[in-house]
C-alpha cells in the first residue's frame, strides 16, 4: 500500500501564502497522477488541482491564477503553492495519488489543515 504524507498547513492571513507538500512512498511515483483536494466543515470534498505524469495540470476555477501544483520525481513529492489566500480557502487539504492504467490504485493522505483568517 502506498503511503502519502502531507505537510505545510497552518494559519495564514488573507492575501498570504502557503506551500503544501506531499511525499509518496512508491517506486513508481513518476507514473502517478497526483492531486490536491480540500474539504471544509459541512461541505463536500472538492478537487483543487491535479498533475499527470507528463506534468499536465488542471485547476478548479476558484483557484486558477492563485495556486500552482508541481512535482519533483527525484523526491517523490508533489507540491501546492497557494498565493493570495482567501478565507474561503479554509479547509482540510488532502493529497491524492492514482496509479497508471496498468496499476489502477488510488491513495489518500491524512490531510493537513489550512486556515485563512485575520
Residue, then its C-alpha position, 0 to 999 in steps of 0.5 A: x500500500x502506498x503511503x502519502x504524507x502531507x505537510x505545510x498547513x497552518x494559519x495564514x492571513x488573507x492575501x498570504x501564502x502557503x506551500x503544501x507538500x506531499x511525499x509518496x512512498x512508491x517506486x513508481x511515483x513518476x507514473x502517478x497522477x497526483x492531486x490536491x483536494x480540500x474539504x471544509x466543515x459541512x461541505x463536500x470534498x472538492x478537487x483543487x488541482x491535479x498533475x499527470x505524469x507528463x506534468x499536465x495540470x488542471x485547476x478548479x476555477x476558484x483557484x486558477x491564477x492563485x495556486x500552482x501544483x508541481x512535482x519533483x520525481x527525484x523526491x517523490x513529492x508533489x507540491x501546492x503553492x497557494x498565493x493570495x489566500x482567501x478565507x474561503x480557502x479554509x479547509x482540510x487539504x488532502x493529497x491524492x495519488x492514482x496509479x497508471x492504467x496498468x496499476x489502477x490504485x488510488x491513495x489518500x493522505x491524512x490531510x493537513x489543515x489550512x486556515x485563512x483568517x485575520 
